[in-house]
Amino acid sequence: MDYGMGSPLWMPAFGIGIAALVIWSLLWKGLALWRAAKRGEKIWFVVFLVVNTAGILELIYLFLISGAKLSDFTNPKSDHE
């Protein structure tokens, strides 16, 4: 079955999946870049800018290497504490 101008029926779902992957990747990349910059880790910062891994490398850095917890990103804290 076609969906419009000869496109397969699964095409809209594929586009939504790609959009979700982009949003997922940008979220984790942004958090990892922010944390690396805050910690002064220039090499990690550059790696995150250059390498795209759909958030996998960023998650490894955030939670295994830098020791972040999910609560670090969900609870608003003052930098002066």
C-alpha positions as CSV (number, residue, x, y, z in Angstrom):
1,M,0.0,0.0,0.0
2,D,1.3,3.4,-0.9
3,Y,1.1,6.6,1.2
4,G,0.8,9.5,-1.2
5,M,3.0,10.0,-4.2
6,G,4.3,6.4,-4.3
7,S,5.8,6.5,-0.8
8,P,5.4,3.3,1.3
9,L,3.0,3.3,4.2
10,W,5.9,3.1,6.8
11,M,7.5,6.3,5.6
12,P,5.8,8.7,8.1
13,A,6.7,6.4,11.0
14,F,10.3,6.4,9.8
15,G,10.4,10.2,9.8
16,I,9.0,10.3,13.3
17,G,11.6,7.8,14.5
18,I,14.4,9.9,13.0
19,A,13.0,13.1,14.6
20,A,12.8,11.3,18.0
21,L,16.4,10.0,17.6
22,V,17.7,13.6,16.8
23,I,15.9,15.0,19.9
24,W,17.3,12.2,22.1
25,S,20.8,12.8,20.8
26,L,20.6,16.6,21.1
27,L,19.4,16.3,24.7
28,W,22.3,14.1,25.9
29,K,24.9,15.9,23.8
30,G,23.8,19.2,25.3
31,L,24.0,17.9,28.8
32,A,27.4,16.2,28.2
33,L,28.8,19.3,26.6
34,W,27.6,21.5,29.5
35,R,29.1,19.1,32.1
36,A,32.4,18.7,30.3
37,A,32.7,22.5,29.9
38,K,31.8,23.1,33.6
39,R,34.5,20.5,34.7
40,G,37.1,22.0,32.3
41,E,37.5,18.8,30.3
42,K,38.4,20.2,26.9
43,I,39.2,16.8,25.3
44,W,35.7,15.4,26.2
45,F,34.1,18.6,25.0
46,V,35.8,18.3,21.5
47,V,35.0,14.6,21.3
48,F,31.3,15.3,21.9
49,L,31.3,18.1,19.3
50,V,32.9,15.8,16.6
51,V,31.6,12.3,17.3
52,N,27.9,11.5,16.9
53,T,26.8,8.3,18.6
54,A,23.1,8.9,19.1
55,G,23.7,9.8,22.8
56,I,25.5,6.6,23.7
57,L,29.0,8.1,24.3
58,E,27.4,11.0,26.1
59,L,25.5,8.7,28.5
60,I,28.6,6.8,29.2
61,Y,30.5,10.0,30.0
62,L,27.7,11.5,32.1
63,F,26.9,8.5,34.3
64,L,30.0,6.3,34.3
65,I,32.9,8.7,33.9
66,S,31.8,12.0,35.5
67,G,29.7,10.3,38.1
68,A,26.5,12.3,37.4
69,K,23.2,11.2,38.8
70,L,19.9,11.7,37.1
71,S,18.9,14.0,40.0
72,D,21.8,16.3,39.0
73,F,19.7,17.3,35.9
74,T,16.2,17.2,37.4
75,N,16.5,19.1,40.7
76,P,17.2,22.8,40.3
77,K,20.3,23.8,42.4
78,S,22.1,27.0,42.9
79,D,25.7,27.2,41.8
80,H,26.5,28.9,45.1
81,E,25.7,25.9,47.3
